[in-house]
């Protein structure tokens, strides 16, 4: 099978680095083909009054029309259980407005600090094709910020005693919501190759 090239639509260098690391041949299960991930920064309108799955599908459909080739898009959510899933798909704007301390203050009146990190990828082969979703969820809890503050909300999301920011990158790339979603993508390509 020929190498597969994915145009990952993102302007976030940290996300690009994680996706490349997770999909690299050394990172996991044997892949049916070499997967090359290139970054393609495209400004996409992001619908707001929708589920995370609808947001991701819509972004993918818009991206594939602009790029005219295979695309991979992602939407990441941070869902606080005590707030019925908020901030959810709006985490980017909550983070920009409130920061780590403000996100913690949202839970100040709640005993329940549990949260879910959710990553939804959509892959589309090209124009006229329907996107396919791959979703990963990691359960953890919200804590006061610990670790480097250079990647979104990583310092406040704790999984088994460590925040994402405190974790070694290689460790995070074996347990994260992004890893779980990309393993589904890898499995999809493996099934396609053996069909």
C-alpha positions in Angstrom: 0.0 0.0 0.0 1.3 3.5 -0.9 2.2 5.9 1.9 -0.8 7.8 3.2 -0.5 11.5 3.4 -2.9 13.3 5.8 -3.4 17.1 5.6 -4.0 17.9 9.3 -5.9 21.1 9.4 -4.4 23.0 12.4 -2.5 26.1 13.3 -1.6 24.6 16.7 2.1 23.5 16.7 1.6 21.4 19.9 -1.3 19.5 18.4 0.7 18.9 15.2 3.7 17.5 17.2 1.4 15.2 19.2 -0.4 13.8 16.2 2.9 13.2 14.4 4.4 11.5 17.5 1.4 9.3 18.0 1.1 8.2 14.4 4.8 7.7 13.9 5.7 4.0 13.2 7.8 3.9 16.4 4.9 5.0 18.5 2.6 2.1 18.3 1.0 -0.8 16.5 2.2 -1.7 13.1 0.5 0.4 10.5 -0.7 -0.8 7.1 1.3 2.0 5.5 3.5 4.9 6.4 1.3 7.8 7.5 2.8 11.2 6.7 1.1 14.1 8.5 1.5 17.5 7.1 0.0 20.7 8.6 -2.3 22.8 6.7 -3.5 26.0 8.4 -6.8 27.0 7.0 -9.2 29.5 8.7 -12.4 27.5 9.1 -15.7 28.9 10.4 -16.6 26.8 13.4 -20.3 26.4 14.1 -21.3 26.9 17.7 -24.8 25.6 18.4 -24.0 22.0 18.0 -22.5 18.8 19.5 -18.8 18.2 19.4 -19.4 15.6 16.7 -21.4 18.0 14.6 -18.7 20.7 15.0 -16.0 18.3 13.9 -18.0 17.0 10.9 -18.8 20.5 9.7 -15.1 21.5 10.0 -14.0 18.5 8.0 -16.5 19.1 5.2 -15.4 22.7 4.9 -11.7 21.8 5.0 -12.0 19.1 2.3 -13.6 21.5 -0.1 -10.8 24.1 0.4 -7.9 21.6 0.2 -9.4 19.3 -2.4 -7.7 16.2 -1.0 -7.6 14.0 2.1 -8.0 15.9 5.4 -7.9 15.3 9.1 -9.5 17.8 11.5 -9.8 17.7 15.2 -12.0 19.2 17.9 -11.0 18.9 21.5 -13.3 19.4 24.5 -12.9 19.6 28.2 -16.1 18.5 29.9 -16.7 19.2 33.6 -19.0 16.6 35.1 -20.4 19.0 37.7 -21.4 21.5 34.9 -23.1 18.9 32.7 -20.3 18.8 30.2 -19.4 22.5 30.0 -17.2 24.1 28.8 -17.1 21.2 26.3 -16.6 22.4 22.8 -16.2 26.0 24.0 -13.0 25.2 26.0 -10.8 27.3 23.7 -12.8 30.5 24.4 -13.2 29.7 28.1 -9.5 29.1 28.4 -8.7 32.4 26.6 -11.1 34.4 28.8 -10.7 32.7 32.2 -7.3 31.0 32.2 -6.4 28.1 34.4 -7.4 29.9 37.7 -10.8 30.9 36.2 -11.5 27.4 35.0 -10.8 26.1 38.5 -13.1 28.8 40.0 -16.0 27.5 37.9 -15.9 24.4 40.1 -15.3 26.2 43.4 -18.9 25.5 44.6 -18.9 21.9 43.6 -17.4 18.9 45.3 -17.2 17.0 42.1 -14.1 18.0 40.2 -14.2 15.1 37.7 -13.8 15.9 34.0 -13.5 14.2 30.7 -10.9 15.2 28.0 -12.5 14.4 24.7 -10.9 14.4 21.3 -12.8 14.0 18.1 -11.1 13.6 14.8 -12.8 13.6 11.4 -11.1 12.1 8.3 -12.3 12.6 4.8 -10.8 11.0 1.6 -11.7 14.0 -0.5 -14.5 16.1 -2.0 -17.8 14.3 -2.3 -16.8 11.7 0.4 -18.5 11.5 3.8 -16.2 12.2 6.8 -15.6 9.5 9.4 -15.4 10.2 13.1 -12.9 8.8 15.6 -13.3 9.8 19.3 -11.2 9.3 22.4 -12.1 10.0 26.0 -9.8 10.2 29.0 -11.4 10.6 32.5 -9.6 12.7 35.1 -10.2 15.7 37.3 -9.7 19.4 37.4 -6.9 20.6 39.8 -5.0 23.9 40.4 -2.5 24.3 37.6 0.7 22.3 37.8 3.5 21.9 35.3 4.5 24.0 32.3 1.7 26.3 31.0 2.6 26.0 27.3 -0.3 23.8 26.0 -3.8 24.9 26.7 -5.5 23.4 29.7 -2.9 20.5 30.2 -1.8 22.0 33.6 -5.3 21.6 35.2 -6.3 18.2 33.8 -5.0 15.5 36.2 -4.9 11.8 35.3 -3.9 9.3 37.9 -2.0 11.8 40.0 -0.2 13.8 37.3 -1.5 16.7 35.2 -1.0 16.3 31.4 1.5 19.2 31.7 3.6 17.3 34.3 3.7 14.1 32.3 6.5 13.1 30.0 5.3 13.6 26.5 5.8 10.0 25.5 3.7 8.9 28.5 0.9 11.4 27.7 0.9 10.1 24.1 0.0 6.6 25.3 -3.0 7.6 27.5 -4.5 10.8 26.2 -7.8 11.4 24.6 -5.9 12.3 21.4 -4.0 9.0 21.5 -7.2 7.0 21.9 -8.9 8.8 19.0 -5.8 8.3 16.8 -5.6 4.6 17.6 -9.1 4.3 16.2 -8.0 6.1 13.1 -4.9 3.8 12.8 -7.2 0.7 13.2 -9.5 2.1 10.4 -6.6 2.4 8.0 -5.5 -1.2 9.0 -9.0 -2.5 8.2 -9.1 -0.6 4.9 -5.7 -2.1 3.9 -6.8 -5.7 4.6 -10.2 -5.4 3.0 
